Amino acid sequence: MSPKLIHLFYLFLGILAEVTATSSLPFTKEFTRLWPSVLVLGLYILGLFFLTLSLRIFPVGIAYAIWAGLGIVLVAIFGLWWHREKLDLVAIIGIVLIIVGVVLINVFSKSIKH
């Protein structure tokens, strides 16, 4: 497996941990519930750990662009599914544009070390 693919996997694991933490924030009841709060903080730490591993290959700006872009998309999807939140057409179009941006970075950017 190529180093880029391994580090992309680390980045994806970090994003999943951060998205799960962010999507779980309502269960902490503003950090007044101990175990949900501990879980959220642990997931944020785990997410940042995997983000740092991905920085061996990805420049911090590119890694964070992917992190933020996919994080927004996945938190929106979790919100639809888990919290029964609604998205209007403009939000959906914005999310699609974010996905296109992440794909462009990964497929065409020369900023990623190979």
N, C-alpha and C positions, 0 to 999 in steps of 0.2 A: 504494500500500500504506500502511496506517495506521501511525503511529509506534508504537502499542502492539504491532502484529503484528511490526514490524521488531525491536523490542527483546525481544519474546518469542522471536524467532528467535535473537538474540544469546544470550539466556539458555539456549536449547536447545543451541546450539553449545558454550557453556561447560560445560553439564552433560555433553554427549557427550565432551568432552575430559577432564573430571575422571573420568568413569566408565571411560573407556579407560585412563587412568593408574592408577586404583585397581585395575582388573581385571588390569593388567599387572604389578603389584607383585611377584607370586611369581617372575616371570622375572628380576627384579633380583638374586635370591638374597641378600636383605638388603643391597642396594646394593653387592655385591661384584663385579658384572658391569657394566663401564663403559657400554656402549651401551644396554642396556635401562634402566639407571639414568638416563642422559642423556635418553632418550625419555620416561620417566615424569615427570621433573622438567620437561621442556619442555611436556608435555601439561598438567601442573598450572598452569604459568605461563599457557599459552594459555587454559585454562579460567577462571582468575581474571581475565584480561584481558576476556574476553567477559562475565563476570559484572559487571565494572565498567561496561561499556557499557550493560547492561540497567538499571543504576541511574539512568539519565536519566529513566526512566518509572516503574519499580517502586521502592517503598520498600524499603530494605535488608531489613527483616524479612520482607516478602512474597517478595522475590526469593530470600532464603535458604531460606524454607519450601518454595518450589517446587524450588529447587536440591537441598536435602536430601531431600525426598520423592521426586522423580523419580530422584535419584542412588541412593537405597536400592533402589528398584524395579529400575532398570536393572542395578545391580551384582549383585543377586540373580539376575536373568535371565542375565547374563553368567556368573555362577557355575554356574548349571545347565548352560548350553550349553558354555562354554569349559573349565571346571575340573571338570565332572561332579559338582557338589555337589548335595545333596538338600535339599528343603524339605518340612517336615511341614505338616499342615493348618492349624495355628495360625499358622505363618509366612505361608502363602498368604492367610489371612484378614486378617492384619495388613497385608500388601502391598496387598490390595484396598482396605482402609480408607485407606491412604496415597494411593492413586490417587483415591479419592472426595474426599479432602481437597484435593488439588491442583486437581481439577476445580471444586470449590466456590469456591475462592479465585479462580480465573480467570474463572468465569462470574458469580458473585454479589457478590464483594467490591467495595466502594466505595473501597478503599484504593489502587487502581491509578489513576494519572493517565491521563486520556484526551485 
